[in-house]
Every structure is written in C-alpha cells, then in structure tokens.
Amino acid sequence: IVLFSVESCKISLKSWGIYIESYYLWETDMEELISLIKRTQAGDVSAFGAIVQRFQDMAVGYAYSILGDLHLAEDAAQEAFIQAYRDLYKLREPLAFPGWFRKIVFKYCDQLTRKKNYTSSD
C-alpha cells in the first residue's frame, strides 16, 4: 500500500513497517552525475549542458538567498557555471561537485556584493 508519493520518493507500508524507496534513485542520480562530469572532463559539451540543467535551480536559489536580487542571482549563477566549466578538469572527485560548485557560486555572489557595496559608498 502506498501511503505517500512525491515524484521519486515513496513511503510504503509493509507487514514489517514503513520504509522509504529513495536510496536506489539517489544512487542512480549520483552515478549519472559521475558520468556527466567524466564526460564533460573528456570534452563532451552536451554533458555539461545536462549538469547545468540539474544544478541551475540550486545555483540561482542559493545566489538569490545571498544577494536578494533575482537578476544578480542569475548573473552570479551564469558566471559560476562558466567558471565551473573552465575549472572542471581540476575536480578530482566527481561526487564533490555539488559542494565545489556551491563555493564557486558563493565566490561570485561575494564579488557582486563587494562591487555593490563599493559603488553605493561613492
């Protein structure tokens, strides 16, 4: 009996209790991310496009939480993706990508914040 379902996560009731069926999807997602990163590092630009699609909402949302301006957040995310593409060859562990990329987004948000503070103090 399925009690609750949200996209890829189902909580099911079995005779022995409730369990969550999301581990396999998470593992599959991680395997796909590893593949996309390795393909991008090998020169497959379309693989990077898939990475952008996967992380775009996170990048803009995180940047917005820092900057408070949607347009600046989109700019920061775009610059972060460009930088990530240029530096992806440096990433040794593909599973570290989400945290590594988040640091890049933060760097661009910080730059925009400093620039904004500098121009407003003139």
The 8 nearest C-alpha neighbors of each residue, nearest first, counted from 0:
[[1, 12, 11, 2, 13, 10, 3, 14],
 [2, 0, 11, 3, 10, 12, 9, 4],
 [3, 1, 11, 10, 0, 4, 12, 9],
 [2, 4, 10, 1, 9, 5, 11, 8],
 [5, 3, 9, 8, 6, 10, 2, 1],
 [4, 6, 8, 7, 9, 3, 10, 21],
 [7, 5, 8, 4, 9, 21, 3, 24],
 [6, 8, 5, 21, 9, 24, 4, 20],
 [7, 9, 21, 5, 6, 20, 4, 10],
 [10, 8, 4, 20, 19, 3, 11, 5],
 [9, 11, 19, 3, 18, 2, 1, 20],
 [12, 10, 1, 17, 2, 18, 0, 9],
 [13, 11, 17, 0, 16, 1, 14, 10],
 [14, 12, 16, 15, 17, 11, 0, 18],
 [13, 15, 16, 12, 17, 11, 0, 18],
 [14, 16, 13, 17, 12, 18, 11, 0],
 [17, 15, 13, 14, 12, 18, 11, 10],
 [16, 18, 12, 11, 13, 10, 19, 15],
 [17, 19, 10, 11, 20, 16, 12, 13],
 [18, 20, 10, 21, 9, 11, 8, 17],
 [21, 19, 9, 8, 22, 10, 18, 23],
 [20, 22, 8, 24, 23, 19, 25, 7],
 [23, 21, 25, 24, 20, 26, 19, 27],
 [24, 22, 26, 25, 21, 27, 20, 28],
 [25, 23, 27, 21, 26, 22, 28, 7],
 [26, 24, 28, 22, 27, 23, 21, 29],
 [25, 27, 23, 29, 24, 28, 22, 30],
 [28, 26, 24, 30, 25, 29, 23, 31],
 [29, 27, 25, 31, 26, 30, 24, 32],
 [28, 30, 32, 26, 31, 27, 33, 25],
 [31, 29, 27, 33, 32, 28, 26, 34],
 [30, 32, 34, 28, 29, 33, 35, 27],
 [33, 31, 29, 35, 34, 30, 36, 28],
 [34, 32, 30, 36, 93, 31, 35, 37],
 [33, 35, 31, 37, 32, 36, 38, 30],
 [36, 34, 32, 38, 46, 33, 37, 39],
 [37, 35, 39, 33, 38, 34, 40, 32],
 [36, 38, 40, 34, 39, 35, 33, 41],
 [39, 37, 41, 35, 43, 36, 40, 34],
 [40, 38, 43, 36, 42, 41, 37, 46],
 [39, 41, 37, 38, 42, 88, 36, 87],
 [40, 42, 38, 39, 43, 37, 36, 88],
 [43, 41, 39, 40, 44, 38, 46, 37],
 [44, 42, 39, 38, 46, 45, 41, 47],
 [43, 45, 47, 46, 42, 39, 48, 38],
 [46, 44, 48, 47, 43, 49, 39, 50],
 [47, 45, 49, 35, 48, 44, 43, 39],
 [48, 46, 50, 44, 49, 45, 39, 51],
 [47, 49, 45, 51, 46, 50, 52, 44],
 [48, 50, 52, 46, 47, 51, 53, 45],
 [51, 49, 47, 53, 48, 52, 54, 46],
 [50, 52, 48, 54, 49, 53, 55, 47],
 [53, 51, 49, 50, 55, 54, 48, 56],
 [52, 54, 50, 51, 55, 49, 56, 57],
 [55, 53, 51, 57, 52, 56, 58, 50],
 [56, 54, 58, 51, 52, 57, 53, 59],
 [57, 55, 59, 58, 54, 60, 53, 52],
 [56, 58, 60, 54, 55, 59, 61, 53],
 [59, 57, 55, 61, 76, 56, 60, 62],
 [58, 60, 62, 56, 72, 61, 73, 76],
 [61, 59, 63, 57, 62, 58, 56, 64],
 [60, 62, 64, 58, 63, 59, 57, 65],
 [61, 63, 72, 59, 65, 64, 60, 66],
 [64, 62, 72, 67, 66, 60, 65, 61],
 [65, 63, 61, 62, 67, 66, 60, 72],
 [64, 66, 62, 63, 67, 61, 108, 105],
 [67, 65, 63, 68, 64, 62, 72, 108],
 [66, 68, 63, 64, 65, 69, 72, 62],
 [69, 67, 66, 71, 70, 63, 72, 64],
 [68, 70, 72, 71, 63, 73, 67, 59],
 [71, 69, 73, 72, 68, 74, 63, 75],
 [70, 72, 74, 73, 68, 69, 75, 66],
 [73, 71, 62, 63, 69, 75, 70, 74],
 [72, 74, 76, 70, 71, 75, 59, 77],
 [75, 73, 71, 77, 72, 76, 78, 70],
 [76, 74, 72, 78, 107, 77, 73, 108],
 [75, 77, 79, 73, 58, 74, 78, 59],
 [78, 76, 74, 80, 79, 75, 73, 81],
 [79, 77, 81, 75, 80, 76, 82, 74],
 [80, 78, 76, 82, 104, 77, 81, 103],
 [81, 79, 83, 77, 82, 78, 84, 76],
 [82, 80, 78, 84, 79, 83, 85, 77],
 [81, 83, 79, 85, 80, 84, 86, 78],
 [84, 82, 80, 86, 85, 81, 87, 79],
 [85, 83, 81, 87, 82, 86, 80, 47],
 [84, 86, 82, 83, 87, 81, 88, 80],
 [87, 85, 83, 88, 84, 89, 82, 90],
 [86, 88, 89, 84, 90, 83, 85, 40],
 [87, 89, 86, 90, 40, 85, 91, 84],
 [90, 88, 87, 86, 91, 85, 40, 92],
 [91, 89, 87, 88, 92, 93, 86, 96],
 [90, 92, 89, 93, 88, 95, 87, 94],
 [91, 93, 94, 95, 90, 96, 33, 89],
 [94, 92, 95, 33, 96, 36, 91, 90],
 [93, 95, 96, 92, 33, 29, 97, 32],
 [94, 96, 93, 92, 97, 98, 99, 90],
 [95, 97, 99, 94, 93, 98, 100, 92],
 [98, 96, 100, 99, 95, 101, 94, 54],
 [99, 97, 101, 100, 96, 95, 102, 94],
 [100, 98, 96, 102, 101, 97, 95, 103],
 [101, 99, 103, 97, 102, 98, 96, 104],
 [100, 102, 98, 104, 103, 99, 97, 105],
 [103, 101, 105, 100, 99, 104, 106, 98],
 [102, 104, 100, 106, 105, 101, 79, 107],
 [105, 103, 101, 79, 107, 102, 106, 76],
 [104, 106, 108, 102, 103, 107, 109, 101],
 [107, 105, 103, 109, 104, 108, 102, 110],
 [108, 106, 110, 109, 75, 104, 105, 111],
 [109, 107, 105, 111, 110, 106, 75, 112],
 [108, 110, 112, 106, 107, 111, 105, 113],
 [109, 111, 107, 113, 108, 112, 114, 106],
 [112, 110, 114, 108, 109, 113, 115, 107],
 [111, 113, 109, 115, 114, 110, 108, 116],
 [112, 114, 116, 110, 115, 111, 117, 109],
 [113, 115, 117, 111, 112, 116, 110, 118],
 [114, 116, 112, 118, 113, 117, 111, 119],
 [117, 115, 113, 119, 114, 118, 112, 120],
 [116, 118, 114, 120, 115, 119, 113, 121],
 [119, 117, 115, 120, 121, 116, 114, 113],
 [118, 120, 116, 121, 117, 115, 114, 113],
 [119, 121, 117, 118, 116, 115, 114, 113],
 [120, 119, 118, 117, 116, 115, 114, 113]]
